[in-house]
Amino acid sequence: MGIGFCQRSFLLLPAFIFISMMISLMYNARASSSICFGLAKTSRGVSRIIRPLSTASFISSSRMQSWPQGRRGMGRRGRSSLVSASSSNEMEVSLIPCLSDNYAYLLHNSATGTIAIVDPSEAAPVRAELQMKNLGRIDYILNTHHHFDHIGGNIELKEEFGAKIIGPAADKERIPGIDEAYADGERFDMGGEEVVVLHTPGHTSGHCAFYLPRSAAVFTGDTLFSLGCGRLFEGTAAQMHESLNKISALPKETLVYCGHEYTQSNAKFALAVDSENGDLQKRNEEISQLRRKNTPTIPTTIGLETATNPFLRIKYNNKNRNNNKSNNTKHTLNAPTI
């Protein structure tokens, strides 16, 4: 079954089956491609104020500096970007490349001094980023799910810095060192920053996202990627579809920080199923420019993803939902040729 079949036949399928087909096609295409997912390693991060936008101009206006080359190991650093949330609260978010294609994130609230790490794959790059920024502690570690490439640095960082580990209630038995677990819709205070936990199963059964309303940012782990979504390991396609809908309902200006640098590969698949999407074509060109300069494509925005990510462009019309939840569901990518 090829992508052409997906283009011609999806109108007859329930949304969750279409999601399943799309995920399978995307990851099969990625596995057979020669794309290199290696990240540039940096010797110094770059910081700037990011003004959240909801159009494709977000990428070109915000992230056209290159990522300087450096050596592997302790010298790895990500770009940093200041999210200007409000006059009373500024949250600095630093991208930290880990392993081969993961991102961990360092969150520093300049108003309160609170420091948090999201999904530390390994401890060494996080420690190096702290040293580079002259920061001497970690207050919180946030885990979106239990996979090793998102929790590998938990215990080492907790033992060194005494950080409190927070994760989803549905995954609490599988996250090492967890101190607090929260269910869908629950909120907690992170040094003056309200964090809303969103249960987003699909990639795993217990996956969550962390939404920071005041800073207009969401950390989606392996549920929503830039121009894609996560592989289904434990959850179902129906769960993934619902989780993506939940995230895409956030304000369009919300900055999206995901778990991997997969955007360039995802763009190839997105163009295959949504080839006449002008916003997507423009974004693909911008992504190519960024990756040629070894610059991250993250963060993206909810507005940008809903305009270009095929997994967020599935529309459905279920006139008889109470009578039949699957057979009456239709959807479209809104592309003229599909």
CORDAJO-V654762 format. One line per field, one symbol per residue. ss: DSSP state (H for helix, E for strand, - for the rest). phi: phi as a letter, one per 30 degrees, with the letter a starting at -180 (. if undefined). psi: psi as a letter, one per 40 degrees, with the letter a starting at -180 (. if undefined). Layout:
BEGIN
ss->???
phi->???
psi->???
END
This chain:
BEGIN
ss->--HHHHHHHHHH--HHHHHHHHHHHHHHHHHH----------------EE------HHHHHH----------HHH----EEEEEEE--EEEEEEEEEE---EEEEEEEE-----EEEE----HHHHHHHHHH-------EEEE----HHHH--HHHHHHHH--EEEEEHHHHHH-----EEE----EEEE--EEEEEEE--------EEEEE----EEEEE--EE--EE-------HHHHHHHHHHHH------EEEE-E--HHHHHHHHHHH----HHHHHHHHHHHHHHH-------EEHHHHHHH-HHH--------------------------
phi->.cdeddddcddccdedddeddddddddddddcdcdccdcdcccadbcadccebcbddedddcbcddcddacdjdddbcdcbdcddadcabcdccdcdbhcbdbcbccbdddcidbbbchddadeddddddddchccabcbbccdaceedbbeceddddddciddcbadedbddccdidcbbbceidbbccijcdbcccdbdkdbdcebbcccedchbbcchcdccdiabdddcbdcddddedddddddddeddddcccdbccdddddddeddcbdcddddddddddddddddchcdccdcbddddddbdddccdcbbcdbeddadcdccbaacicecc
psi->haddddddeeeeiidddddddddddddddddeiehheiiihiehihiihhhhieieedddedfeiihiiaiibeehiiiihhhgdidehhhhhhhhhibdeihihhhhhedeehhihhghdiddddddddddefheihdihhhdieideeedecddddddefihhhaideedeehhehdhhiiheiiihgfehhhhhhhgicdideiiihhgddefihhebfchiheaiiihddaidddddddddddeeiidehhhhieigeddddddddddefdehdddddddddddddddefhieiiaiddddddehdeeehiihgdfdddheddehiiieehde.
END
